[in-house]
Amino acid sequence: MIDEIVTGKQVTLRPVQADDEAKLSEIFSDPEVARWWGDPAKSVQDALENTDDDSQFLIELDGEAIGFIQCTEETDPMYRHASIDISLRSPWQGKGHGPDAIKALAQFLIGKRGHHRLTIDPAAHNTRAIKAYERVGFKPVGLMRQYERGPSGEWHDGLLMDMLAAELRD
Ligand SMILES: CC(C)(COP(=O)(O)OP(=O)(O)OC[C@H]1O[C@@H](n2cnc3c(N)ncnc32)[C@H](O)[C@@H]1OP(=O)(O)O)[C@@H](O)C(=O)NCCC(=O)NCCS
């Protein structure tokens, strides 16, 4: 688990603490977040859970908690990689803060944790997320059919994207 602050160009990633429940609830109950992340209560509970391979951060801008980002590190040497997921509150979407936060975490995972490959798996119809990840250097590598259940219980496709260390954009 990563327990240090990670800084981006504008945003700061601060490890989640037990007393962040209200801030997490504000993030995950935002309709433009719940639409992709599902049940807000479950997302808050998962975000407060500490496990060795998962690291959870609040994304802060000028001291305000504008979103959440997490990574999971696969430690099996044969498959070692890290996966990332993110959510920004709607007033801060569409302003480039997503790529800033993802790039900061990617630089940390590659530079400090020595990862050679990172993955991310947006819903295939989440065009904004896919564009944001491509801007950082992630490439679409495969369609995962009926991969994720949506808010009304229907299955939809997911897009597996990955990035090798040398592909991280400046
Ligand atoms: C996905 C997310 C992290 C992207 O971060 P962001 O800071 O909003 O991203 P950007 O501002 O860089 O915008 C990304 C792209 O989407 C485009 N975009 C902006 N508003 C858009 C909209 N309403 N619809 C579609 N694309 C849009 C931008 O033009 C940009 O494309 P470009 O790089 O070609 O210019 C953020 O929007 C978010 O948290 N959304 C809600 C939760 C979510 O979808 N999480 C991801 C689950 S995998």
The ligand as a Tripos MOL2 file, in Angstrom:
@<TRIPOS>MOLECULE
LIG
   48    50     1     0     0
SMALL
NO_CHARGES

@<TRIPOS>ATOM
      1 C1        -13.0930   10.0570  -16.8030 C.3       1 LIG1
      2 C2        -12.4850   11.2660  -16.1400 C.3       1 LIG1
      3 C3        -11.5250   10.8320  -15.0780 C.3       1 LIG1
      4 C4        -11.6990   12.0580  -17.2230 C.3       1 LIG1
      5 O1        -11.0240   13.1390  -16.6300 O.3       1 LIG1
      6 P1        -11.3060   14.6520  -17.1270 P.3       1 LIG1
      7 O2        -10.4510   15.5350  -16.3330 O.co2     1 LIG1
      8 O3        -12.7790   14.9060  -17.1640 O.co2     1 LIG1
      9 O4        -10.7630   14.5300  -18.6170 O.3       1 LIG1
     10 P2        -10.4110   15.6940  -19.6490 P.3       1 LIG1
     11 O5        -10.8240   17.0110  -19.1420 O.co2     1 LIG1
     12 O6         -9.0130   15.5140  -20.0410 O.co2     1 LIG1
     13 O7        -11.3260   15.2870  -20.8530 O.3       1 LIG1
     14 C5        -11.0190   14.1050  -21.5250 C.3       1 LIG1
     15 C6        -11.4940   14.1970  -22.9420 C.3       1 LIG1
     16 O8        -12.9000   14.1700  -22.9590 O.3       1 LIG1
     17 C7        -13.3440   15.2550  -23.7400 C.3       1 LIG1
     18 N1        -14.5650   15.6890  -23.1290 N.ar      1 LIG1
     19 C8        -14.7650   16.7300  -22.3030 C.ar      1 LIG1
     20 N2        -16.0640   16.8040  -21.9840 N.ar      1 LIG1
     21 C9        -16.6730   15.7430  -22.5990 C.ar      1 LIG1
     22 C10       -18.0110   15.2320  -22.6300 C.ar      1 LIG1
     23 N3        -18.9960   15.8230  -21.9900 N.pl3     1 LIG1
     24 N4        -18.2500   14.1110  -23.3480 N.ar      1 LIG1
     25 C11       -17.2580   13.4980  -24.0270 C.ar      1 LIG1
     26 N5        -15.9770   13.9220  -24.0430 N.ar      1 LIG1
     27 C12       -15.7040   15.0290  -23.3220 C.ar      1 LIG1
     28 C13       -12.2610   16.2900  -23.6370 C.3       1 LIG1
     29 O9        -12.3110   17.1380  -24.7720 O.3       1 LIG1
     30 C14       -11.0410   15.4150  -23.6550 C.3       1 LIG1
     31 O10       -10.7880   15.0090  -24.9860 O.3       1 LIG1
     32 P3         -9.4740   15.5290  -25.7310 P.3       1 LIG1
     33 O11        -8.3300   14.9470  -24.9480 O.co2     1 LIG1
     34 O12        -9.6250   14.9340  -27.1010 O.co2     1 LIG1
     35 O13        -9.5570   17.0260  -25.6390 O.co2     1 LIG1
     36 C15       -13.5830   12.1750  -15.5040 C.3       1 LIG1
     37 O14       -14.3500   12.7440  -16.5260 O.3       1 LIG1
     38 C16       -14.5030   11.4040  -14.5510 C.2       1 LIG1
     39 O15       -14.1240   11.1410  -13.4120 O.2       1 LIG1
     40 N6        -15.7140   11.0260  -15.0150 N.am      1 LIG1
     41 C17       -16.7170   10.3580  -14.1790 C.3       1 LIG1
     42 C18       -16.3080    8.9890  -13.6400 C.3       1 LIG1
     43 C19       -15.6640    8.1110  -14.7040 C.2       1 LIG1
     44 O16       -16.1040    8.0160  -15.8260 O.2       1 LIG1
     45 N7        -14.5740    7.4490  -14.2770 N.am      1 LIG1
     46 C20       -13.8230    6.5420  -15.1330 C.3       1 LIG1
     47 C21       -14.2930    5.1500  -15.0100 C.3       1 LIG1
     48 S1        -13.2750    4.0950  -15.9750 S.3       1 LIG1
@<TRIPOS>BOND
     1     1     2 1
     2     2     3 1
     3     2     4 1
     4     2    36 1
     5     4     5 1
     6     5     6 1
     7     6     7 2
     8     6     8 1
     9     6     9 1
    10     9    10 1
    11    10    11 2
    12    10    12 1
    13    10    13 1
    14    13    14 1
    15    14    15 1
    16    15    16 1
    17    15    30 1
    18    16    17 1
    19    17    18 1
    20    17    28 1
    21    18    19 ar
    22    18    27 ar
    23    19    20 ar
    24    20    21 ar
    25    21    22 ar
    26    21    27 ar
    27    22    23 1
    28    22    24 ar
    29    24    25 ar
    30    25    26 ar
    31    26    27 ar
    32    28    29 1
    33    28    30 1
    34    30    31 1
    35    31    32 1
    36    32    33 2
    37    32    34 1
    38    32    35 1
    39    36    37 1
    40    36    38 1
    41    38    39 2
    42    38    40 1
    43    40    41 1
    44    41    42 1
    45    42    43 1
    46    43    44 2
    47    43    45 1
    48    45    46 1
    49    46    47 1
    50    47    48 1
@<TRIPOS>SUBSTRUCTURE
     1 LIG1         1 GROUP 0 **** ****
